[in-house]
Amino acid sequence: MARHVLVASAIVAASLGLGIVGYHVTAGLTWVDALENAAMILTGMGPVSPLSTNAAKIFASAYALFSGVVFITTIGIVLAPALHRLFHRFHIADEGNDSSK
């Protein structure tokens, strides 16, 4: 389970880094403001600083969509071991892996 949390944390850190660089380059935000915007988008809270250029708005749109996928992926990675154990506990098997035949 710890390995899954580590992988999910690495994905979130890389995604945050991508957002920071993207906001810094496209919107001309300072590194701290770029961090704030990237963190807010990545956590689903929404942008903080107003974006004035089209490039920044396009980046923010793409980053918001990307962040949604990252959220779903990391939740899946973290919860997969627990759900796997739960399925085993209730003897839920795959259709193709039915050993009772």
N, C-alpha and C positions, 0 to 999 in steps of 0.2 A: 504494500500500500504506500509506503514511504517513497518508493521509486516512482509511483504514479503521480504523487504530489510534486516530486522534484521535476518530472517531465512537464507537468502542467505549469509549474512556476517558471520554468525556462521558456515555455511558449508565451506566457504572459509578459515576461521580461523582454523577450525579443519583439513582441508586438508593441510594447510600450516604447522601446527604443526606435522602432520604425515610425511610430506616431510623433515622437519628439523631433526626429530629424525632418520628417515631412512637414510638420507645422513650422519649424524653424526656417526651412528652405522656401516653402510656398507662401507662407503668410508673413515671413519676416519677423516672427515673434522672438523674444529673447528665449534663452534656453529654459528658464524657469517658467515663463508663460507657456512655452511649447509643452513642457512637462505637465503643467496643470491641464491644458486642453486635452492632451493625449490621455491622461489618466481619467479625466471626466468622461470622455467619449468611450474609452475602453470599459469603464464600469457602468455605462449606460445612463449617466447623469445628464449628458449634453454638453455642448461647447460653452466656454466661458467668454473668450475674447471674440469681438466681432471680426468677421473676415471680410476684407475689402476687395481682394483680387479674385478673379475667376479661377485661377489656378488653385488658390487656397480653398475655395468653395468646392471645387471638384475633388481635391484631395480629401477634404473633410467628409464629403459624401461617400467616397470609396472607403475611407478609413472606418466610418461608422458601420458600413455593411460588413467589412472585414472583421470588425470588433464583435459583431453579433455572432459570426461564425466561430471566432476564437472563444467566445463565452460558452457556446454550446459544446465545442470540442473539449475544452478544459473540464467542464462539468462531467462530460462523458468519461474522460480519462480518470478523474478522481473517483467517480462513483462506480466504475466498472468492477473493481475487485469486490466491493461490498455487495453489489447486485449478483455477481457470480456466486459468492458464498451463499446468498439468500436463495438463489435458484437451486443450489445443491442441497441446502437444508430442507427444502420442500420437494426435493426429487423431481424438479422440472428438467426434463431432458429435451434435446433437439428431436424433431420428428424423424430425421434420418439416422439418429443414433439410439434407436430403441432396442435395448438389450433383452426385452421380454419376449421377443419372437423366437 
